[in-house]
Amino acid sequence: MNLQDDLDKRINPEKNRNFSAYEFGQRLKQLESFGEYRWPRKNGLRLSVVGTNGKGSVSHYTSEILRRAGFSVGLYTSPHLNHFYERIRINGIQADDSLEGDYQSLKSAFLKSSEHKAMWPELSYFELLTLLAIERFQGRGLDVQIYEAGLGGRLDATRLCNPETVLVTKIALDHTALLGHTRQAIFKEKLGIARESTRLVLLMEGKYQKLATDLLRNGTEILNFSEDERWNEKHNQRKYSPERHQPQERSYRAREQRAGQQEERSVEGVEDRATLNQSSPAGYLEQNFLFARWVVQNLEQQELLPKEPGQGWRPASGATNLSFQDLPYPPGRMFRTEKYGLTWRYDSGHNPASLHTVLSSLNDPTLLVLGLLPDRSYRQFLRVARNHGIQDVLCIRRPGLAEPPGILSQKAVPSHRQESTEGISTDETTAGSNANPGEASAFRTKRELHIHAASGENPAQLREQIFELCQAHHYSQALFTGSYRIYDLFLEILGPGPVNA
C-alpha cells in the first residue's frame, strides 16, 4: 500500500469534525513512546506555533525569514489546499513523490517494534502526516524545524517534536467544546504544547504574560511582542479605539464586464477600518510578518539559532531587516485576481474572528461568499458580516459544508438588532470596551443583511449568480472565505488560467 492509499483509509477528523480529547490524549501518550524509540535525540532547533488565528501565516513568515538568513528550514502546516504534499516543505519547496520513501521507513519502524506495531493501523490522517514530517526533517538534519499545531496544543500530535521554542499567536473563542469556554482556558490548552525541552515562549498578545508565567514555572523565558517597547517605538504602534472604528464614505470606480460589454461608473461605498494597521488587504498579514520577524530577532538574541561549525552561534545576518513587501503571501491568504471584470479574493480563514480581520482589511463594497465547515455556526459569521456593513452574503450548499441557515436564507436580518453571542459584542454601547476587538465590530449601519443560498455543484451557474448580485448592488469584488473546502470551488468558478493561491 502506498502513502496516498493509506491516507485515504485513515480516520480524518479534519473531514468528519469528530474531535475527541480522550482519544487524542491516549494516543499521544503512545506516540511519545514511539518518538523516544524512533528519534532518541532530535536535531535542529524545533519551533511549535500555536494559537487560534495567524498560526499558518506566522509559520510561513518565520520559515521565509530564517531561510533567507541561510538556514535550512523544514515547515509543517495544515490543512492543505490542493495536495497533502503542501503540508511538508523544506526550504520553501513542498514534498514530492520522494515522501513515499519516508513513509515506508516510518511504517517499517512501527512494524519492527513489538511495543509499537499495534499503533500503526490506529493512526489518524493528521497523526501520520505529522510523524512523516518529523521523520523527513530529522532524516535531513535541518537547522530549524517549524510545526504548526493542528488543534489546541496540549493534546496535539505536533507536540511530539519536543519544541525548544513555542510561539503563541492570537487567541479567540474556537473549538470551545474541546478547548474551553474562555480565552484563558483556550490559551492554557495551547500553551500545553510546551515540554521540558522548551526554553523560550514568545507571545503575540501581552495580556497572557502573567498566565503563561504562572503555568510555566520551570525557568522558561517568556517574552511578549505586543508590549515590547522597542518594537512599539520603532513602528509607532497605536492601539484600537472605538473612535477610529467608524464608517467613512468614499468613492471608487467600479468596473464591470458582462457579455463582452464593459461599463464604468462611480459608486458610493462605505470604508471600515477596525484597526490602524489593517487599512489595506494585507494589513493583518503584515502584523503577522512583524511578529515573525520579532521572533527571529529573539531567537538570535537568545543564541538559540544553530551553530556555525567552529564559529559559534550563527547570526540571522540581515534577514531580520526584511520588509513585508520582500516576502510572498502565505498560501491561501488574501489571494486576489482580476477576471470577468471583477476582483476575486480568497482567504482560508475559518472562524468569526478571522472573518472580522479579513473584512477589516477590505475597503471596497464586497459580496461575501461563505462556505463553512459542518461544525461551524453561520449565525456568528453573519453577525460579523452585518457589523462590517456587508449587505449580501452567498452561502454555499455543498457536500462537506455546513447547511446554510434555513430561516435566515428566507428573509433579511436587520442590522440594528441588538444581539450578542459568545465572544462577539454587537451592542454599540459595549463594543468599544470589548476585551478582544478582533472578535467584535464597533459600528453599525441601518442597512439589512440579505442571505442567499446557492448550490456549489454547478460552478458556471454559481458564477452567473455572483455576476447578477454584483451587478445589481454595484459590488466590485467577491470574497470567498469560511474554510479551505471552498478553494477548489473558487478555482472552478474562475475557470482555466494561471490562478494559484
N, C-alpha and C positions, 0 to 999 in steps of 0.2 A: 504494500500500500504506500502510495506517495503522500507527500505533505498535503496537497490540495484535497485529496480524497479523505484523508484523515480529519482535516479541519471540518469538512462538510458534515461529518458524522458526530462531531463533538457537541456537547451542550453549550449553547451560546447565550448567556444572559443578556448580551447586548441586543439580541433579537427578541428573545422571549420576555425580557424585562423581569425575569424571576430572580430577584436578588435575595439571598439567604445569608444573614450574618453568621448563623451557626455553621452552615456548610463551608463558608469562606474560612472561618476560624479553624475548623477541624482540619481542612485540607492544608492550610498554611502551615500548621504545626508539622504535618508530614513532609511538606515540601522543604521546610527548613532543614530537616534531617537529610533530605536528598542534596540540598545545596551544600551542606558541610561535607558530604561524601564526594560530590562531583567537583566542587571548586573550594578546596580546603583553604586556599589562600587567594583571595581575589586581588587582581591587579588593577592599576589605574585609579584615578580619582572618580568616585561614584557620587552622582547627584540625584536626589529624588525631588520631583516637582509635584506638589500637591496644592489643592485649593479648589474652589467651586468654578471660578471663571478665570481665564487667562493662562491656564496650565500649558496648553498647546503652543500658544504664541511665545510665552516666556521660554519654554523649552527650545523652540525654534531659534529665537534670537540668541540665547545663551550658547547654543551649538554653533551658530554662524560666527559669533564674535570670537569664540575660542578657536574655531577652525581658521579664521583669518589671522589669528595670532601665531599660527604654525603648529597647533596641537592636533593630534589625530583624535577624532571625536566620534563616538557611537551615540546615536539618538533613537530612543524607543518611544513612540507615541501611539495614541489610539483615539477614536476609531480611524479607519481609512476611508477614502472617498471612492477609489476605483478598485484597488487590489491590496491584499494584505501585505504585499512586499513594501508598501509605503510606510508601514509601521516601523520598520527596522532599517536605519540608514547609517552609513559610515562615511564620514567626511562629505555629507550632503547628498550622497548617492544612495538611492533606495536599493534594497536587496534584490537579487535576481534568482535565476534557477540554481545558483550555487548554494542557496539556502537549503536545498534538498540534502546536501552533504551534512550540514549541521543537524538537520532533522534526524538523519539516520544515526549519527553519532550519539545524539541525545537519547534516542529510542534504545539504542544498544546499551547505553549506560544504565537505563532503567531496568531493562530486561535481564541484565547480567547481575543485578543486585538482588539477592533473595529478600532483602529487607524492603526494597522499594518497588519491585516489579509489579506488584498488585495495584500500585497507584497509577500506572501508565494509562490504562483504559478509562480511569476516572477523571483525568484532567479535563478542564473546560477549555473552550476555544481560546479565551484570554490567557489562561494559565500556560497553555502550551506555547503560545506565541511569546509570552514573557520569558519563559525558560529558554526558548530559542534565541531571543535577543541576548540574554546573558551568556549563553553558550557561544554565540558568534563573537560577541565583544571580548569575552575572556580569551577565546582562542586566538585573537588577533593582537593581543597586547596593546590595546589602545590607551592613549594618555588619559582621556576623560570619557566617562560613560554617563549619559543623562537618561533618566527613566521618568516619563510622565505617568503618574498614577492613574488607574482606570476609575476607581470609585473609592472615596474615603482615603485611607492610608494605613490605619492600624491592621486591617484585615486584607489589604490589597497585595496581590501577588508580586508587585514590583518591590515590595519590602525585602524580597529575597536578595536584592543587590547589595544589602548591607551598606546603606548610604553613609558617606562621611560628611556630606553637606545636604541639608534639606532646605528647599525653597518653598515658601508658602505664599501663594497668590491670594487674590481676593476671595472672601468668604461670603456666601449667600445661602438663603434657605433653599435647599435642594436635596432630594432623596431623604426627606426628614424621617420617614418611617424606619430607615436603616441607620441614619447617621445622627439623628436627634432633632428636636424641635426648636432649638435655639442656635444662634450663631456660635455661641460659646461651646455648646456641645459638639457642633459640627467641627469647629476648629480643633477641639480635643481629639476627635477621631482622625482628622487629617494629620495632626502632629504625631499621632501614634505610629507613624511610619518610621520615626527616629528610633535608632537602636544604640547599643553600647558603642558601636563604631562611629556614631555621629558626633562630630566635633564642632560643627557650626550650623546654626539655623538662621536663615535670612527671611525676614518678614516684609511683605509688601504693605501691610496695614499695621500702623503703630499701636492701635488700640488693643492688640492681643499680646503686647510685650509682657505685661505682668502675668497673664495667664500662662504664657509659654515658660516664663521663669519659674512659676510655681510647679508646672508639670515636669520640667527638666531640671532636676536638682543634682546633676552629675558632673557639673563643671562645663557643660556645653555652652559655648558662647552664642548669645542671641543678639543679632543686630537688626535694626529697624530702618527700612528705607524711607517711609513716609515722614519720619521725624529726624532724618539725617540733616543736620543744619547746613553742612557744606553743600549737599545736593540742593536743598531748598534755596539757598542763597545764590547758587550758580544759575539755577533755572528759574528763579523768581516765581516759585510755585504759589498760586493763590487758591485757597480752599473754596469749596462750594458755598454759595449763599443763595437764599431764595430770591434776593433782589436781582441776581444775574440770570435767574431761570425764568425769563419772561419771553413770550412770543413777540417776534418782531416782523412787521410787514416788510416784504421785499418783492422785487420783480425779477423775473428771469425770462429767458427766451425759450419757449417750448417748441420743439421741432418734431413733427410727425410725418411719417411716410406711409401712406396707405395705397395699395393697388397701383404702385408706380407714381403716385402723385405726392408732392411734398407741400406742406403748409407750415408757415412760421408765424407765430403770434406771441404777444406778451400775455402773461398770466400772472395774476396776483397770488402769492403763496404766503405761508407762514413759516418762519425760521425759528427753531427752538434750540437754544444752547443750554444743555444741562450742566456742563462744566466748562471752564475756560479752555482746558486742553483737549476738548473734543469738538472743536468747531469745524473740523474737516473730517471727511470719511475715514481718514487714517488716524484720527485722534486717539482712540483707545489703544490702538496698536503701538503708537508712539510711546504711550505711558508704559506699556509692557516692555518695549525695547529699552527704555531708560532704566527700568528695574533690572533687566537682564544685564545691561552694561554695568550697573552698580554692583550686581552680583559678581561679575568677573573682576572688577576692581577690588572687591573684598577678598576674593579667592587669592588674588595676588598679594594683597597686604598681609593676609594670614599665612602666607607661604604654603598654601595647600596645592598649588599647581605642581605638576610633575617636575622632577629634577632633570636638568640637562646633564648628561653623563660627564662627570668630572668638573662641572661648573656650578654646582649648587642649584638653587631654585631658578627655574626658567621664567623670565618676566613675560607678561602678555603683550610686550612690545607696544606699538601704537594702536593696537586694536581697540583699546578702551576709549580712544578718541574718535571712533567711528560715529557717524551721524545716522539718524533713522533712514535718511534717503540712500545710504550706502548699501542697504541690505534689502533683499526681496521680501515680499509679504509671506507670511506662513501659508501653506496650502489650505484653501477653503476659507480664508478670512478676507472679508471685504473685497472679494473679486468683482471686477467691473469690466463690462464690454459693451460696445455700441453695435446694435443690429436692428434692422427693421424700423429705423427711426426712433428707437427708444434706448435708454440706458438700462442695462440689465445688471443686477447685482445679486451676489450670493454670499451668505455668511453662514457658517455652520453652528452658530450659537444655538443652544438647546434649552434655555430656561428664561424666565421672565427678566431676570437681572441682565442677562446678555442681550436680550431684545432691547431693553432700555438703553444700554450702552451703544448699540448699533444705531438706533433711531436718534440718539443724541448727536450722532456724528453726521447725520444727513440734513441737508438744507432744503432741497427741492421737494415739492409735493410728490408723494410716493404711494404707489399701490403696493400694499403688503400682501405677500403670498406666503401662507403658513402651512407647513406640514409637520405635525408633531408626533413624537414617539407615543406609543399607546398608554404609557403611564403618566402622561402629562395632562394638565388641565388647560383647556382652551380659555376658560374664563379669566385666568390670571394673565395670559398673554394678551387677551383682548382688552383687559383693563389698562395694561401698559400702553398698548397701541392708542387707545382712546385718549389717554392723558398726554400723549405726544401729538395730538391733533390729527392722527390718521383718520380718514373718513371711510375708506373702503378696505376690507380685508377679504382675501380669497382663500378659503380653507380647502385643502386638498383631501379628497377621498381616494384612498389607495391602500391595497394590502400592506400591512406592516406599519400603517399610520393610525393615529387616533381618529375616531369618528368625529366629524365636526358637530358642534352642539346643535341639536335639532331646534330647540326653541329660539336660539339666537340667530339661526340661519333664516328664520322666517320673519324677523322684524328687526328694526333698528334698536340700538342700545343708546339711550340718551346719555350724552357726555356729562351732563350736570348732575347725574345721580351720585349721591354720596355713598359709596360702598367702600369696604375695606376687605383685604384678605391678608393672609399670613405673610408678613414681610413687605407688603405694598400698601402705602398710605395714599388715599385719593382725596381726603378732606383737605382743602387748601388751607385750613386753619392750623393743621398739624404737619403738613408735608414739609414745610421749611425746617422743622426740627426733627425730621425723620433721622433715626440713628444711622441709616445707610442710604444716602440719596441715590446710590447705584441701583436700588430696587424700587424707587418711587419716582413719581414725577410731580412737580410742584406747580404746574399750571394747567388750566382747563379752558376749553373753548365751549361755546354754546351749540356746536355742531353735533350731529348724530353720527354714530359709527354704524356703518352698514356691513352686514356679514353676508358673504356669498359662498356657497358650497359648490365645488367643481370636481369632476372626476379627473384623476390623473392617468386614466387608461388610454386616453387619446391626446397625445401632446399637441397635434396640429389644431384640434378643436379647442384645447385649453389656451393655446396661443391666440386664437381668434377672440376668445372671451377676454383675455388680457388686453388685446388691442381695443376692444369695444369699451371696456371700463376706462382705459387710459384716454381714449378719445372723448368719451362723454364727460369726464371730470378733469380733463386737462392735466393728466399726470405725465411727467417727463421720464419717469423711471419706475421699474418694478423691482422690489426686493424680495428674494426668496430666502427664507430662513426658518428656524424652528427645529431642524435636525439635519444630520448628514444624509438622511434617507431620501431627501428630495433633490440631491445633487444630480443624480442620473436623469431625473425628470427635467431639471434645469437645462442640462445639455441636450436632451431630446427636443425640447421646445426651441432651442436656438438653432438646431439643425446642423448640417455639415459646416465645417470651418475650423480654424485654429483656435479652439476655445479650451482652455485648461486652467482651472483654479488652483 
